[in-house]
Amino acid sequence: MKKKMKRRSLLCISLLLCISLIACKGKKEDTEEAIKMPEKGDAAVDVILHDLDGKTVKLSQFEGKVVLLNFWATWCPPCREEMPSMDALYNKFKGTDLVMLPVSIDDNAETIRDFMKKNNYGMPVYHDADKDAGSAYGITGVPETFIINKNGIVAEKYIGPLDWMEPDFIQDIQDKMK
């Protein structure tokens, strides 16, 4: 009698475990489908960013402008490599329909501030300490850059460092601003 009870209990536990696993599997697929990372041709995700003074900007407030959304970090050698040309691009297009949003994923805002000051970079930078913006864009590392057109669509996605003053890139940005 005891053996029979043990078997039934084991069977019930196994059945419940199988049902739980199936239910969890379904939920995971639903979640993956709901959290779609933007790719070229997709609508940009409307993230909230904070500058180093804590002021907030929302990506959607730049609709009608071309946005360069760049995820980077002070500890990243390829990021540091591309920063001089990014700052030069900022200076070239300052006051135009190009909005540059360099977003650092560093943990500490003071580290970012020191890095910018030490290198005499004049462009504004933003801080993604909680990694929400990076997660929304599905970044897998840094640097990663998204060019968002005037209609709020991801026009380009770049992984890795670039020379932002490359003539072909500048022409592409100018074409997107028309």
RAFEN-V185645 format. One record per backbone hydrogen bond with DSSP energy under -0.5 kcal/mol. CO is the residue of the C=O (numbers start at 1). NH is the residue of the N-H. Records with the same first field share a line. If there is no record, write none. Layout:
BEGIN
CO=NH  NH
END
This chain:
BEGIN
1=5
2=6
3=7
4=8
5=9
6=10
7=11
8=12
9=13
10=14
11=15
12=16
13=17
14=18
15=19
16=20
17=21
18=22
19=23
20=24
21=25
22=26
23=27
24=28
25=29
26=30
27=31
28=32
29=33
30=34
31=35
34=36
35=37
39=42
42=154
45=47
47=59
49=57
50=127
51=54
55=51
57=49
58=61
59=62
60=63
62=65
66=99
67=69  148
68=70  101
69=146
70=103
71=143  144
72=105
73=76
75=77
76=80
77=81
78=82
79=83
80=84
82=86
83=87
84=88
85=89
86=90
87=91
88=92
89=93
90=94
93=96  98
97=66  99
98=100
99=68  101
101=70  103
102=104  126
103=72
104=128
108=112
109=113
110=114
111=115
112=116
113=117
114=118
115=119
116=121
117=120
124=102
125=52
126=104
127=50
128=131
131=135
132=136
133=137
134=139
135=138
136=38
143=160
144=71
145=158
146=69  148
147=155  156
148=67
149=152
150=64
152=44
153=149  155
154=41
156=147
158=145  160
162=164
163=166
166=169  170
167=171
168=172
169=173
170=174
171=175
172=176
173=177
174=178
175=178
END
